[in-house]
Amino acid sequence: MSAVTRQLSGAHETLRAYTRRIDIPGLGEVAMPPPDKLAYYAGIGVLTALQVIEWPLALVITAGHLLADQHLSGLAKGIGEALQSA
């Protein structure tokens, strides 16, 4: 499987995970993350609101989590397909 195909399949998995949409007045349609990710982001938000962590740190943690999730979804799918074909 080529690197481009792995990236496209990883992006497809991420897109499929965010298929639920909600209509927010003023913003329009917004994609909702899966429940486990929503709970994670809510936890980061609560920690930030309670000032347990500072908001710049919360942004860095959230951005890192999003980037890692994008990368690992394609990587995990590629490994799974390799194991299936073996």
N, C-alpha and C positions, 0 to 999 in steps of 0.2 A: 504494500500500500504506500503510495507516494505521500510526501509531506503535505502537499496541497489537498489531497483527498482526506487525510487525517484532520487537517484544519477545518475543512468544510463539514465533515461529519461531526466534529466537536461543536462547531457553530450551530449545526442543525439540532443537536441534542440540547444545547442551551436555549435555542429558540423554542423548542418543544416544551421545555420546562417552564417557560414563561408565557404560556398560551392563555392563561386566565387574564381577562382584562376587566377593568372597572372604569366607569365614566365619572370623572371628577369635574364638577362645574368650574369653569375658568381654565382648567388644564386640558380637558378633553379625555380621550381614552388613554389609560395608563396600564402597562403590563404588570401583573402581580407575580412576585416570586413564589416558589413552592413554600408550603407551610414551615418546613424546617429552616429555610433561609430567612423567612419572614420573622420567625422567633429569634434567630441570631441577631438580625438587624434591630429588632425591638429591644433585645437585651443590651446591645451597644448603646442604643438611644437612651434607655433607662439609666445606665451607668453614667452617661454624659449628663443627663438631666440632674442626677443626684450629685454631680461633680466628683464622682469617684475617679473618672478619667477626664482629661481636658478634651475639648472639641477637636483640636488639630490631630490629636492622637486617635480619636474616634474616626476621623476622616481617613487617616492613613491605614488603620486596621481594616476599615470597610473596603477601601480601594484595593488593598492587598488581597483581601478575601475574594473580591470579585475577579481580580486578575488570575489568582490561583485557581479559582473555580473554572474559569474559561479554559485555562491551559490543561488542567487535570481531566476535564470531561473528555477532551479529544484523546489524551494520553491513555486514559482508562479504557476507552472504547477500542483504541488500537491494540492494546494488550489483550483485551477480551477476544477480539477477532483473531489475533495471532494464536491464542490458546485454543480457540475452537477449531482452527484449521490444522493444528498439530495432531 
